[in-house]
């Protein structure tokens, strides 16, 4: 009788691989980021940790053995969700792994724009001693966190160190620590005029696609800054460009875009009040460690005891 197979399409620390192999004794565990390591095992894999584009051609036909996928990213919108759902494959995401690095990036962008660090970096490269009319402070201001999941809640927690008022938006509307007032997406337009900063942390779903159009930017204060580290398609990019050009908002910090890489002809590159990062806000030295220890291994223990993995189990109807 052939062994049950688990593919980990990532390079993990030996201590984590040893723990996984001990847990899944009797299983064949194939681990490694390089495709040549796992490609020939795809058709027989019952578990795949670290889904890669193109795997569906082998893994989602009727006779495949796939039963559970552990995504290596928080967002799962790029995965073949309909096919996975049809085959009744369990899917768990990496939600929560990014809370520390992305919340740090949000504040790096907010503080950079507020204290004009980006302008001074440009001046430094030109050896130019010039006051950039920097006068704003982040302390005591109002932050709107659009999407209060793990990232949004950590962002709200940090905001309290600056004495900020935090307005949150989440699908359920349930209260959360460090959020002063919680709302649902239906209330978005009513809270935007109150915010000095708007940080978008929602996943991309049918409900959040193009959540921000020109109407939303028009409702924001002319002095407000817009931060997007969620997904580019949550924002109508042409509307954002128009809002920046017409000074409807004070500036933007952007890590995600409708089309990536951001095209060289995009006007976003030219705005002096925009900071651009190349979809790297979640990068961290602890990514694999956190995902393995906090999500993969606990879910594996549950799966091996014939129960449904519960850490970040994706609801296919919601898309996250």
C-alpha positions as CSV (number, residue, x, y, z in Angstrom):
1,X,0.0,0.0,0.0
2,X,1.4,3.4,-1.0
3,X,2.1,6.0,1.6
4,X,-0.1,9.1,1.8
5,X,1.8,12.1,0.5
6,X,2.2,15.7,1.6
7,X,4.0,18.3,-0.5
8,X,5.5,21.4,1.0
9,X,6.5,23.6,-1.9
10,X,8.7,25.8,0.3
11,X,12.1,25.7,1.9
12,X,11.6,25.2,5.6
13,X,14.0,25.0,8.5
14,X,15.1,21.5,9.3
15,X,13.6,21.7,12.8
16,X,10.2,22.4,11.3
17,X,10.5,19.6,8.7
18,X,11.5,17.2,11.4
19,X,8.5,18.1,13.5
20,X,6.2,17.7,10.5
21,X,7.7,14.4,9.6
22,X,7.3,13.2,13.1
23,X,3.7,14.3,13.2
24,X,3.0,12.7,9.9
25,X,4.8,9.5,10.5
26,X,4.0,6.9,7.9
27,X,3.4,9.7,5.3
28,X,5.8,10.6,2.6
29,X,6.7,14.3,3.0
30,X,8.2,16.0,0.0
31,X,9.6,19.4,0.7
32,X,11.4,22.1,-1.3
33,X,10.6,25.2,-3.2
34,X,12.1,24.0,-6.5
35,X,9.5,22.6,-8.8
36,X,11.7,19.6,-9.7
37,X,11.4,18.4,-6.1
38,X,7.6,18.0,-6.1
39,X,6.3,18.1,-9.7
40,X,6.2,14.3,-10.1
41,X,4.3,13.8,-6.8
42,X,1.4,16.2,-7.5
43,X,-1.1,13.7,-8.7
44,X,-0.7,11.6,-5.5
45,X,-0.6,14.4,-3.0
46,X,-3.3,14.5,-0.4
47,X,-1.9,17.7,1.2
48,X,-0.2,20.6,-0.5
49,X,1.4,23.4,1.5
50,X,2.4,26.3,-0.6
51,X,0.2,26.3,-3.7
52,X,1.9,27.3,-7.0
53,X,0.3,28.5,-10.2
54,X,-0.2,25.6,-12.6
55,X,-0.7,22.9,-10.0
56,X,-4.4,22.7,-10.8
57,X,-3.7,21.0,-14.1
58,X,-2.5,17.9,-12.2
59,X,-4.2,18.3,-8.8
60,X,-7.8,19.0,-9.5
61,X,-8.9,16.3,-11.9
62,X,-11.5,13.7,-10.7
63,X,-9.0,11.0,-9.7
64,X,-6.5,13.2,-7.8
65,X,-6.1,12.6,-4.1
66,X,-5.9,16.2,-3.0
67,X,-7.9,17.0,0.2
68,X,-6.3,20.0,1.8
69,X,-4.3,23.0,0.6
70,X,-2.4,25.3,3.0
71,X,-1.9,28.6,1.1
72,X,1.4,30.3,1.6
73,X,-0.3,33.7,1.1
74,X,-3.0,35.5,3.0
75,X,-4.9,36.4,-0.1
76,X,-6.4,33.5,-2.0
77,X,-8.2,35.4,-4.8
78,X,-5.6,34.2,-7.4
79,X,-6.2,30.5,-6.6
80,X,-8.7,28.3,-8.6
81,X,-11.3,28.7,-5.8
82,X,-14.3,27.3,-7.8
83,X,-12.4,24.2,-8.8
84,X,-11.2,23.7,-5.3
85,X,-14.7,24.1,-3.9
86,X,-16.2,21.8,-6.5
87,X,-13.7,19.1,-5.5
88,X,-14.4,19.9,-1.8
89,X,-10.8,20.5,-1.0
90,X,-10.2,22.2,2.3
91,X,-8.3,25.5,2.0
92,X,-6.6,27.4,4.7
93,X,-4.8,30.7,4.3
94,X,-1.8,32.5,5.7
95,X,-3.9,35.2,7.3
96,X,-2.2,36.7,10.4
97,X,1.4,36.0,9.3
98,X,1.6,39.6,7.9
99,X,0.3,41.4,10.9
100,X,3.6,42.7,12.2
101,X,5.4,43.6,8.9
102,X,2.4,45.1,7.2
103,X,1.3,47.2,10.1
104,X,4.9,48.5,10.3
105,X,4.7,49.3,6.6
106,X,1.4,51.2,7.1
107,X,3.0,53.4,9.7
108,X,6.2,53.8,7.7
109,X,4.0,55.1,4.9
110,X,1.9,57.3,7.1
111,X,4.8,58.8,9.0
112,X,6.9,59.1,5.8
113,X,4.1,61.2,4.2
114,X,3.3,63.2,7.3
115,X,7.0,64.1,8.0
116,X,7.9,64.2,4.3
117,X,10.7,61.7,4.6
118,X,10.4,60.8,1.0
119,X,11.0,64.4,0.0
120,X,14.1,64.6,2.2
121,X,15.4,61.4,0.7
122,X,15.1,63.0,-2.7
123,X,16.9,66.1,-1.5
124,X,19.6,64.0,0.1
125,X,20.4,62.4,-3.3
126,X,20.8,65.9,-4.8
127,X,22.7,67.2,-1.7
128,X,20.0,69.8,-1.3
129,X,19.5,71.5,2.0
130,X,15.8,72.5,1.9
131,X,12.9,72.8,4.3
132,X,9.9,70.9,2.7
133,X,7.3,72.8,4.7
134,X,6.9,69.9,7.0
135,X,4.4,70.8,9.8
136,X,1.9,67.9,10.3
137,X,1.9,65.5,13.2
138,X,0.3,62.1,13.4
139,X,-0.5,62.3,17.1
140,X,-4.1,62.7,18.0
141,X,-5.4,62.2,14.5
142,X,-8.2,59.9,13.3
143,X,-7.3,56.7,11.4
144,X,-9.8,54.7,9.4
145,X,-8.9,51.0,9.1
146,X,-10.8,49.5,6.3
147,X,-10.7,45.8,7.0
148,X,-10.1,44.9,10.7
149,X,-8.6,41.5,10.5
150,X,-5.2,40.5,12.0
151,X,-3.4,43.3,10.1
152,X,-6.0,45.9,10.8
153,X,-6.2,45.1,14.5
154,X,-2.4,45.3,14.9
155,X,-2.5,48.6,13.0
156,X,-5.2,49.9,15.4
157,X,-3.0,48.7,18.4
158,X,0.0,50.8,17.1
159,X,-2.3,53.8,16.5
160,X,-3.0,53.9,20.2
161,X,0.6,54.7,20.9
162,X,0.1,57.9,18.9
163,X,-3.1,58.7,20.7
164,X,-5.1,58.2,17.6
165,X,-8.9,57.7,17.3
166,X,-9.5,54.5,15.3
167,X,-12.6,54.0,13.2
168,X,-12.8,50.4,11.9
169,X,-14.7,48.8,9.1
170,X,-15.2,45.0,8.9
171,X,-17.7,42.7,7.3
172,X,-19.3,41.6,10.5
173,X,-19.3,44.9,12.3
174,X,-18.2,43.2,15.5
175,X,-16.2,45.3,18.0
176,X,-12.4,44.8,18.3
177,X,-9.7,45.8,20.7
178,X,-8.1,49.2,20.0
179,X,-10.9,50.2,17.6
180,X,-12.9,53.1,19.1
181,X,-15.9,52.7,16.7
182,X,-16.7,49.8,14.4
183,X,-18.8,50.0,11.3
184,X,-19.7,47.8,8.3
185,X,-18.9,48.4,4.7
186,X,-22.3,50.1,4.2
187,X,-21.1,52.9,6.5
188,X,-17.8,53.6,4.6
189,X,-19.0,56.8,3.0
190,X,-20.1,58.2,6.3
191,X,-16.8,57.7,8.1
192,X,-14.4,58.8,5.4
193,X,-14.9,62.6,6.0
194,X,-13.8,62.0,9.6
195,X,-10.5,60.4,8.8
196,X,-7.1,62.0,8.6
197,X,-5.6,58.7,7.3
198,X,-7.4,55.8,5.6
199,X,-5.6,52.4,5.6
200,X,-7.1,49.7,3.3
201,X,-6.4,46.2,4.5
202,X,-9.3,44.3,3.1
203,X,-8.9,41.1,0.9
204,X,-10.1,41.2,-2.7
205,X,-13.6,39.7,-3.0
206,X,-16.7,40.4,-5.1
207,X,-17.8,42.8,-2.4
208,X,-14.5,44.8,-2.1
209,X,-13.5,45.0,-5.7
210,X,-13.5,48.7,-6.7
211,X,-14.6,49.6,-3.2
212,X,-12.8,53.0,-3.6
213,X,-13.9,55.0,-6.6
214,X,-13.8,58.8,-7.2
215,X,-16.8,59.1,-4.9
216,X,-14.9,57.8,-1.9
217,X,-11.9,60.0,-2.5
218,X,-14.2,63.0,-2.9
219,X,-15.6,62.3,0.5
220,X,-12.2,62.3,2.1
221,X,-10.6,65.4,3.6
222,X,-8.2,67.3,1.2
223,X,-5.7,66.9,4.1
224,X,-6.1,63.1,4.4
225,X,-3.7,60.5,3.3
226,X,-4.7,57.2,1.6
227,X,-2.7,54.0,2.3
228,X,-3.4,50.7,0.4
229,X,-1.7,47.5,1.3
230,X,-4.6,45.2,0.6
231,X,-5.1,44.5,-3.1
232,X,-4.8,46.9,-6.1
233,X,-8.2,46.0,-7.5
234,X,-10.0,47.3,-4.4
235,X,-9.2,50.7,-5.8
236,X,-10.3,52.2,-9.1
237,X,-6.8,53.4,-10.0
238,X,-7.8,56.0,-12.5
239,X,-10.0,57.5,-9.9
240,X,-7.1,57.6,-7.4
241,X,-4.9,59.3,-10.0
242,X,-7.7,61.9,-10.7
243,X,-8.1,62.5,-6.9
244,X,-4.4,63.1,-6.5
245,X,-4.2,65.3,-9.6
246,X,-7.2,67.4,-8.3
247,X,-5.9,67.6,-4.7
248,X,-8.9,65.8,-3.4
249,X,-6.5,64.0,-1.0
250,X,-3.2,65.0,0.4
251,X,-1.2,62.0,-0.8
252,X,-1.0,58.2,-0.9
253,X,1.2,55.3,0.2
254,X,0.7,52.4,-2.2
255,X,2.0,48.9,-2.0
256,X,-0.5,47.3,-4.4
257,X,-1.8,48.1,-7.8
258,X,-4.4,47.0,-10.4
259,X,-1.7,45.7,-12.6
260,X,1.7,44.6,-11.3
261,X,4.4,45.5,-11.8
262,X,3.2,49.1,-12.0
263,X,3.7,50.2,-15.6
264,X,6.5,52.8,-16.2
265,X,3.9,55.1,-17.9
266,X,1.6,55.2,-14.8
267,X,1.1,58.8,-13.6
268,X,1.5,57.5,-10.0
269,X,5.3,57.4,-10.4
270,X,5.3,61.2,-11.0
271,X,3.4,62.5,-8.0
272,X,5.6,64.0,-5.3
273,X,3.1,63.2,-2.6
274,X,3.0,59.4,-3.4
275,X,5.2,56.7,-1.9
276,X,5.3,53.5,-3.9
277,X,6.5,50.1,-2.7
278,X,6.5,47.0,-5.0
279,X,4.0,44.8,-3.2
280,X,6.5,44.1,-0.5
281,X,4.7,45.2,2.7
282,X,4.4,41.7,4.0
283,X,8.1,40.8,3.6
284,X,9.6,39.6,6.8
285,X,12.5,37.5,8.1
286,X,9.9,35.5,10.1
287,X,7.4,34.6,7.4
288,X,8.0,30.9,7.0
289,X,8.6,30.5,10.7
290,X,5.3,32.1,11.7
291,X,3.3,30.4,9.0
292,X,4.7,27.0,9.9
293,X,4.5,27.3,13.7
294,X,1.2,29.2,14.0
295,X,-0.8,27.8,11.1
296,X,0.6,24.8,9.2
297,X,1.6,22.6,12.1
298,X,-1.6,23.3,14.2
299,X,-3.7,22.6,11.1
300,X,-1.8,19.5,10.3
301,X,-2.3,18.1,13.9
302,X,-6.1,18.7,13.4
303,X,-6.2,17.1,10.0
304,X,-4.3,14.1,11.1
305,X,-6.8,13.6,13.9
306,X,-9.6,13.4,11.2
307,X,-10.9,16.8,11.9
308,X,-11.2,19.9,9.7
309,X,-8.3,22.3,10.0
310,X,-9.6,25.4,11.8
311,X,-6.9,28.0,11.6
312,X,-7.8,30.4,8.7
313,X,-10.2,28.0,7.0
314,X,-11.4,29.7,3.9
315,X,-15.1,30.1,3.3
316,X,-15.5,29.7,-0.5
317,X,-18.7,31.7,-0.5
318,X,-17.0,34.7,1.0
319,X,-13.7,34.2,-0.8
320,X,-11.6,34.4,2.3
